[in-house]
Amino acid sequence: MRCILVSIIIVVLSTVSIPIYAVTPQSSTIDRTQASIREVLNAQAAAWNRGDIEGYMDGYDRSPNTEFVGGDTITRGWQTVLDRYKQRYNTREKMGVLTFSELEFMILSKDAVLVLGRWRLKRTSDEPHGTFSLLFRKRKAGWRIVHDHTSSA
């Protein structure tokens, strides 16, 4: 009887350990994906903070399908989004210092991730801030934003 009980325990423990091993590769892939996307966002903030809007736009997919939604406007196309930023932030004073915080990642598929977070611009006279949702897609150039919905508080 004791032998049967020990055998049952061994079988149960070995089945429990299978999912643990199965999770490891998946969680390391998730960690790498999040780290890659964080690198894109960090590079964007660094470019913005040195006054390089085109460098900031490297985080977006260079596609006519790239979208930016803000306020009551939907802007489509990488070049159109770039032009919008250049018009709206045409001086270093308007650009200020950009930070991102409270990032949350939702893996949608192997090539799509939704990122929620907060943004803040520190400028001499004010500190505009708000939230965003970014849809990242894996492209040949790496992870890039294909849809940006940003709101101001």
Rosetta silent file (secondary structure, phi, psi, omega in degrees, C-alpha in Angstrom):
SEQUENCE: MRCILVSIIIVVLSTVSIPIYAVTPQSSTIDRTQASIREVLNAQAAAWNRGDIEGYMDGYDRSPNTEFVGGDTITRGWQTVLDRYKQRYNTREKMGVLTFSELEFMILSKDAVLVLGRWRLKRTSDEPHGTFSLLFRKRKAGWRIVHDHTSSA
SCORE:     score description
SCORE:     0.000 S_00000001
   1 L     0.000  -44.371  179.816    0.000    0.000    0.000 S_00000001
   2 H   -62.486  -37.422  178.984    2.788    2.368    0.922 S_00000001
   3 H   -63.463  -40.192  179.172    4.534    1.641   -2.390 S_00000001
   4 H   -66.203  -42.548  179.400    1.405    2.562   -4.331 S_00000001
   5 H   -62.566  -43.716  177.795    1.048    5.837   -2.407 S_00000001
   6 H   -62.630  -41.631  178.584    4.685    6.751   -3.095 S_00000001
   7 H   -62.028  -42.108  179.023    4.201    5.917   -6.794 S_00000001
   8 H   -63.300  -44.166  179.623    1.119    8.143   -6.955 S_00000001
   9 H   -61.637  -42.654  179.789    2.991   11.026   -5.295 S_00000001
  10 H   -63.539  -43.255  179.351    5.895   10.651   -7.733 S_00000001
  11 H   -63.128  -44.649 -179.641    3.529   10.651  -10.720 S_00000001
  12 H   -63.514  -46.049  179.856    1.678   13.748   -9.408 S_00000001
  13 H   -64.045  -37.603  179.787    4.901   15.623   -8.701 S_00000001
  14 H   -69.737  -32.577  177.439    6.345   14.802  -12.100 S_00000001
  15 H   -73.063  -34.511  179.141    3.187   16.065  -13.838 S_00000001
  16 H   -66.771  -34.707 -177.141    3.243   19.253  -11.796 S_00000001
  17 H   -73.824  -22.231 -179.410    6.834   19.939  -12.804 S_00000001
  18 H   -59.912  -49.766  179.041    6.107   19.749  -16.552 S_00000001
  19 H   -61.648  -32.070 -179.982    4.225   23.078  -16.679 S_00000001
  20 H   -63.016  -44.906  178.276    6.984   24.731  -14.663 S_00000001
  21 H   -67.891  -34.819 -179.003    9.587   23.755  -17.275 S_00000001
  22 H   -67.986  -27.279 -177.260    7.216   24.691  -20.090 S_00000001
  23 H   -76.809  -30.958 -174.106    6.800   28.230  -18.712 S_00000001
  24 H   -55.040  -52.315  179.298   10.508   29.046  -18.606 S_00000001
  25 H   -62.881  -39.020 -179.352   11.124   29.513  -22.345 S_00000001
  26 H   -64.410  -45.311 -178.538    7.884   31.440  -22.739 S_00000001
  27 H   -67.617  -32.089  176.948    8.615   33.798  -19.847 S_00000001
  28 H   -70.587  -33.199  175.094   12.148   34.453  -21.133 S_00000001
  29 H   -65.419  -42.655  177.752   10.665   35.316  -24.545 S_00000001
  30 H   -62.282  -43.984  178.494    8.246   37.702  -22.840 S_00000001
  31 H   -60.521  -43.672  178.943   11.123   39.261  -20.884 S_00000001
  32 H   -64.605  -40.457  179.178   13.143   39.743  -24.095 S_00000001
  33 H   -62.853  -47.802  179.232   10.138   41.263  -25.862 S_00000001
  34 H   -62.001  -41.454  179.400    9.502   43.707  -23.018 S_00000001
  35 H   -63.626  -40.685  179.228   13.191   44.620  -22.855 S_00000001
  36 H   -64.164  -41.569  179.859   13.267   45.261  -26.619 S_00000001
  37 H   -69.804  -38.921  175.228   10.216   47.506  -26.429 S_00000001
  38 H   -59.593  -38.978  177.216   11.634   49.356  -23.415 S_00000001
  39 H   -60.369  -41.462  178.288   14.775   49.997  -25.493 S_00000001
  40 H   -61.991  -47.199 -178.723   12.627   51.573  -28.224 S_00000001
  41 H   -66.103  -39.113  177.366   10.848   53.796  -25.684 S_00000001
  42 H   -64.589  -40.567  177.963   14.121   54.760  -23.978 S_00000001
  43 H   -65.742  -37.380  177.299   15.642   55.650  -27.356 S_00000001
  44 H   -63.007  -48.018 -179.751   12.567   57.733  -28.163 S_00000001
  45 H   -61.549  -41.895  179.885   12.803   59.661  -24.886 S_00000001
  46 H   -63.260  -43.536  178.776   16.552   60.211  -25.384 S_00000001
  47 H   -63.143  -45.816  179.374   16.017   61.489  -28.949 S_00000001
  48 H   -57.979  -45.419 -174.767   13.191   63.770  -27.817 S_00000001
  49 H   -71.782  -12.567  172.121   15.260   65.157  -24.959 S_00000001
  50 L  -103.114    7.638  175.961   18.076   66.132  -27.316 S_00000001
  51 L    83.008   19.246 -175.407   15.583   67.836  -29.658 S_00000001
  52 L  -103.686   86.066 -178.206   15.674   65.124  -32.332 S_00000001
  53 H   -65.889  -38.266  178.503   12.084   64.593  -33.466 S_00000001
  54 H   -64.307  -38.526  174.470   13.149   62.438  -36.417 S_00000001
  55 H   -63.460  -39.521  175.995   15.130   60.226  -34.026 S_00000001
  56 H   -59.416  -41.450 -178.050   12.042   60.048  -31.817 S_00000001
  57 H   -70.400  -11.203  175.234   10.029   58.917  -34.842 S_00000001
  58 H   -61.725  -19.964  177.302   12.399   55.970  -35.356 S_00000001
  59 H   -74.426  -12.302 -179.787   10.226   54.230  -32.756 S_00000001
  60 E   -98.437  151.028  175.281    7.316   54.264  -35.203 S_00000001
  61 L   -68.816  127.083  179.901    6.824   51.952  -38.165 S_00000001
  62 L   -78.611   75.612 -174.333    7.765   53.844  -41.338 S_00000001
  63 L  -138.739  150.534  174.271    4.492   53.004  -42.999 S_00000001
  64 L   -69.448  -10.470 -179.531    1.556   54.863  -44.520 S_00000001
  65 L   -93.563   -7.725  178.471   -0.586   52.765  -42.142 S_00000001
  66 L   -62.176  137.586 -175.964    0.992   54.091  -38.928 S_00000001
  67 E  -126.568  142.740  171.787   -1.625   55.941  -36.864 S_00000001
  68 E  -126.322  125.604  177.964   -1.551   58.587  -34.150 S_00000001
  69 E  -116.839  122.440  178.535   -4.760   59.381  -32.264 S_00000001
  70 E  -153.189  135.746 -177.896   -4.796   62.417  -30.004 S_00000001
  71 L    60.709 -127.468 -178.914   -7.555   64.771  -28.975 S_00000001
  72 L  -106.019   23.928 -172.701  -10.142   64.828  -31.755 S_00000001
  73 E  -126.170  139.686  170.734   -7.679   63.941  -34.520 S_00000001
  74 E  -115.592  119.492  179.997   -6.563   60.749  -36.243 S_00000001
  75 E  -109.527  128.075 -177.921   -3.301   61.174  -38.142 S_00000001
  76 E  -117.205  139.075  177.082   -2.307   58.434  -40.577 S_00000001
  77 L   101.237  133.039 -177.936    1.074   57.772  -42.130 S_00000001
  78 H   -56.045  -47.067 -177.432    4.574   57.944  -40.653 S_00000001
  79 H   -63.973  -39.662  179.901    5.452   61.125  -42.560 S_00000001
  80 H   -66.479  -38.933  176.583    2.197   62.838  -41.556 S_00000001
  81 H   -64.911  -43.557  176.387    2.787   61.956  -37.904 S_00000001
  82 H   -57.721  -48.090 -179.990    6.339   63.339  -38.185 S_00000001
  83 H   -59.896  -39.572  178.095    5.013   66.560  -39.739 S_00000001
  84 H   -60.727  -47.836  178.618    2.453   66.869  -36.921 S_00000001
  85 H   -61.124  -44.586 -178.395    5.181   66.570  -34.268 S_00000001
  86 H   -63.339  -36.715  179.308    7.433   69.057  -36.071 S_00000001
  87 H   -71.801  -42.617 -175.380    4.620   71.603  -36.319 S_00000001
  88 H   -75.395  -32.958 -176.460    3.434   71.169  -32.750 S_00000001
  89 L  -121.587   64.631 -174.084    6.894   71.035  -31.126 S_00000001
  90 L   -87.907    4.264  173.785    8.883   73.461  -33.272 S_00000001
  91 L  -137.721  157.098  176.489   11.143   74.716  -30.439 S_00000001
  92 H   -61.593  -34.686 -179.860   13.191   73.048  -27.699 S_00000001
  93 H   -62.774  -40.174  178.723   11.137   74.980  -25.130 S_00000001
  94 H   -70.045  -31.148 -178.659    7.924   73.375  -26.399 S_00000001
  95 H   -72.209  -41.996 -178.808    9.550   69.953  -26.407 S_00000001
  96 L    62.012 -154.984  179.283   10.764   70.064  -22.819 S_00000001
  97 E  -115.295  122.300 -175.335   12.025   66.875  -21.195 S_00000001
  98 E   -95.605  135.448  170.539   10.008   63.708  -21.877 S_00000001
  99 E  -133.474  148.254  173.218    9.601   60.808  -19.479 S_00000001
 100 E  -113.336  145.964  178.376    7.558   57.620  -19.691 S_00000001
 101 E  -150.592  170.967  175.747    6.349   55.771  -16.600 S_00000001
 102 E    51.150   46.701 -178.803    4.019   53.053  -15.309 S_00000001
 103 E   -72.323  134.223  174.941    4.479   50.874  -18.380 S_00000001
 104 E  -126.128  135.603 -176.362    2.213   47.839  -18.662 S_00000001
 105 E  -114.590  132.626  173.697    2.702   45.194  -21.344 S_00000001
 106 E  -124.694  110.479  179.714    0.030   42.953  -22.811 S_00000001
 107 E   -75.574  117.620 -179.178    1.398   40.343  -25.199 S_00000001
 108 E   -93.446  -35.718  176.999   -1.235   39.900  -27.919 S_00000001
 109 E  -163.416 -176.564 -178.676    0.718   37.532  -30.159 S_00000001
 110 L   -65.811  -18.223 -178.952    4.313   36.717  -31.094 S_00000001
 111 L  -127.653   20.317  179.226    4.452   39.904  -33.179 S_00000001
 112 E  -145.281  129.152  179.762    2.011   42.268  -31.407 S_00000001
 113 E  -136.987  134.028  174.648    2.203   43.923  -27.977 S_00000001
 114 E   -98.785  128.355  179.657   -0.039   46.553  -26.404 S_00000001
 115 E  -119.188  125.251  174.227    1.779   48.948  -24.067 S_00000001
 116 E  -106.413  147.969  178.671   -0.073   51.238  -21.656 S_00000001
 117 E  -175.121 -174.226  178.525    1.701   53.989  -19.783 S_00000001
 118 E  -119.844  149.022  175.449    2.026   57.592  -18.750 S_00000001
 119 E  -125.235  155.452  177.319    3.987   60.426  -20.359 S_00000001
 120 E  -150.297  135.349  171.793    5.154   63.749  -18.923 S_00000001
 121 E  -110.064  123.790  174.753    6.853   66.778  -20.424 S_00000001
 122 E   -99.332  115.127 -179.921    8.793   68.945  -17.994 S_00000001
 123 L  -123.943  169.127 -177.635    9.025   72.452  -19.406 S_00000001
 124 L   -58.247  -43.696 -172.450    9.990   75.801  -17.941 S_00000001
 125 L  -102.716  -11.376 -178.543    6.427   77.066  -17.623 S_00000001
 126 L  -161.471  176.204  177.872    4.331   73.877  -17.301 S_00000001
 127 L  -139.105   75.145  177.129    4.259   70.075  -17.083 S_00000001
 128 L   -64.043  148.513 -178.091    1.745   68.607  -19.502 S_00000001
 129 E  -156.458  169.897  179.042    1.133   64.906  -18.954 S_00000001
 130 E   176.133 -159.600 -177.660   -1.247   62.107  -19.794 S_00000001
 131 E  -122.830  164.878  176.857   -1.628   58.477  -20.758 S_00000001
 132 E  -148.103  156.062  166.212   -1.022   56.415  -23.877 S_00000001
 133 E  -128.313  126.998 -176.689   -1.715   53.070  -25.439 S_00000001
 134 E  -120.171  128.486  172.478    0.789   51.935  -28.049 S_00000001
 135 E   -97.603  113.620  177.354    0.376   48.987  -30.352 S_00000001
 136 E   -97.428  139.423  173.108    3.822   47.616  -31.179 S_00000001
 137 E  -124.523  144.195  177.547    4.353   45.191  -34.059 S_00000001
 138 E   -79.515  121.742 -179.777    7.501   43.214  -34.753 S_00000001
 139 E  -119.717  176.101  176.839    8.983   44.380  -38.046 S_00000001
 140 L   -58.145  -35.817 -179.449   12.239   43.682  -39.902 S_00000001
 141 L   -79.757   -2.696 -177.513   13.684   46.754  -38.140 S_00000001
 142 E   112.981 -163.375  179.667   12.530   45.404  -34.742 S_00000001
 143 E   -73.615  129.185 -179.076    9.598   46.388  -32.549 S_00000001
 144 E  -137.651  150.666  178.351    7.854   49.514  -33.866 S_00000001
 145 E   -78.106  127.801  175.788    4.738   51.497  -32.964 S_00000001
 146 E  -110.109  -20.783  178.384    1.961   51.093  -35.524 S_00000001
 147 E  -145.668  127.135 -178.095   -0.810   52.739  -33.495 S_00000001
 148 E  -126.806  117.874  174.537   -0.436   55.450  -30.830 S_00000001
 149 E  -116.089  108.311 -175.268   -3.403   56.727  -28.843 S_00000001
 150 E  -119.242  136.102  178.354   -2.244   59.493  -26.528 S_00000001
 151 E  -127.624  154.417  178.361   -4.356   61.659  -24.255 S_00000001
 152 E  -103.089  145.420  178.412   -3.613   64.674  -22.083 S_00000001
 153 L   -85.611    0.000    0.000   -4.745   64.999  -18.495 S_00000001
